[in-house]
Amino acid sequence: MISSQEPSSAFLELKAISKTYHISKSCSVQAVTSVSCKISEGEFVALIGPAGCEKSTLLRIIAGFLKPSEGDVLLEGKTITSLGPQDRSIPMVFQNYALFPHFNVFENIAYGLRARNLSEDIIGHDVAMMCQMLNLVGVENRFPDELSDGQQQRVALARALVLKPKILLFDEPLSNLDARLRIQTRAQIKRIQAT
């Protein structure tokens, strides 16, 4: 992870993050080795590297899906290393979108809001705003298998954005889209990040 500048007070900081998988008593694999960086609020950062270099592992550690073997994750100066993903407000948009197949579009987007026990009025309002922002109006009652790849990608993005996250992580979310949709969605993400 490379930051273009060295911020004095980091919004997100990784301190010597390492991840080791123990395969057996005599065999272990070092997936991530001592990664440190500081990222400022509003900064757009990309992890670049060949397949298999554990970029996804590092993202999952930041999101809280994996615990590092060593090191600390700090958000606004406070360690969040021991917190689970539900307590971090750092959603992740996955390559395969990870939509719930038995939930329609509305229910998929509303999932995180319901987990926070918000009122149905607030949930309805926030989901409607996301549908409008991401061109999903009219498909709220459809299920994921009734959507195009581009629509599924936008539902996954809406489900993350509706939580008003401090940080949003993407793990190759555009790789399943054709070139035209990839360009449109990249521009849409950049617009959202700028607001």
Residue pairs with C-beta under 8 A, 6 or more apart in sequence:
1 14
1 35
1 37
1 39
1 45
1 47
1 58
2 37
2 45
2 48
3 37
3 38
3 39
3 40
3 43
3 45
4 43
5 40
6 38
7 38
7 39
7 40
7 43
9 77
10 38
10 39
10 40
10 74
10 77
11 39
11 40
11 41
11 42
11 43
11 75
11 76
11 166
11 167
12 38
12 39
12 62
12 73
12 74
12 75
12 167
13 37
13 38
13 39
13 72
13 73
13 74
13 77
14 35
14 36
14 37
14 58
14 62
14 71
14 72
14 73
14 74
15 36
15 71
15 72
15 73
15 74
16 34
16 35
16 36
16 70
16 71
16 72
17 32
17 34
17 35
17 36
17 58
17 61
17 68
17 70
17 71
17 72
17 73
18 30
18 32
18 33
18 34
18 35
18 68
18 69
18 70
18 71
19 30
19 31
19 32
19 54
19 57
19 58
19 61
19 66
19 68
19 69
20 28
20 29
20 30
20 31
20 69
21 28
21 29
21 31
22 28
23 29
31 54
31 57
32 54
32 57
32 58
32 61
32 68
34 70
34 71
35 58
35 71
36 71
39 45
42 193
44 190
44 193
47 55
47 58
47 59
49 55
55 171
56 171
57 66
59 92
59 169
59 171
60 66
60 92
61 67
61 68
61 73
62 73
62 90
62 167
62 169
63 85
63 88
63 90
63 91
63 92
63 169
64 80
64 83
64 84
64 85
64 86
64 87
64 88
64 90
65 85
65 92
67 81
67 82
68 81
71 81
72 79
72 81
73 79
73 80
73 81
74 80
75 88
75 90
75 166
75 167
76 166
80 87
80 88
85 92
86 115
89 163
89 164
89 165
89 166
89 167
90 165
90 166
90 167
90 168
90 169
91 112
91 159
91 160
91 163
91 165
91 168
91 169
92 160
92 168
92 169
92 170
92 171
93 156
93 157
93 160
93 168
93 169
93 170
93 171
93 173
94 156
94 171
94 173
95 171
95 172
95 173
95 175
95 176
96 176
97 144
97 152
97 153
97 155
97 156
97 173
97 176
98 156
99 108
99 144
99 152
99 155
99 156
99 159
100 107
100 108
100 111
100 144
101 143
101 144
101 145
102 143
103 111
103 143
103 144
104 140
104 141
104 142
104 143
105 131
105 136
105 139
105 140
105 141
105 142
105 143
105 144
105 147
105 155
106 127
106 131
106 140
106 141
108 144
108 155
108 159
109 127
109 130
109 131
109 155
109 158
109 159
109 162
110 123
110 127
110 162
111 159
112 159
112 162
112 163
113 122
113 123
113 126
113 127
113 162
113 163
114 123
116 163
118 126
126 162
127 140
127 158
127 162
129 162
130 136
130 158
130 161
130 162
131 137
131 139
131 140
131 158
133 158
133 161
133 192
134 154
134 155
134 157
134 158
134 161
134 188
135 154
136 151
136 154
136 155
136 158
139 147
139 151
144 152
144 155
147 155
149 176
149 177
149 178
149 181
150 177
150 181
150 184
150 185
153 173
153 174
153 176
153 177
153 181
153 185
154 185
156 173
157 173
157 185
157 189
160 168
161 168
161 192
168 193
170 189
173 185
174 181
174 182
174 185
174 186
177 185
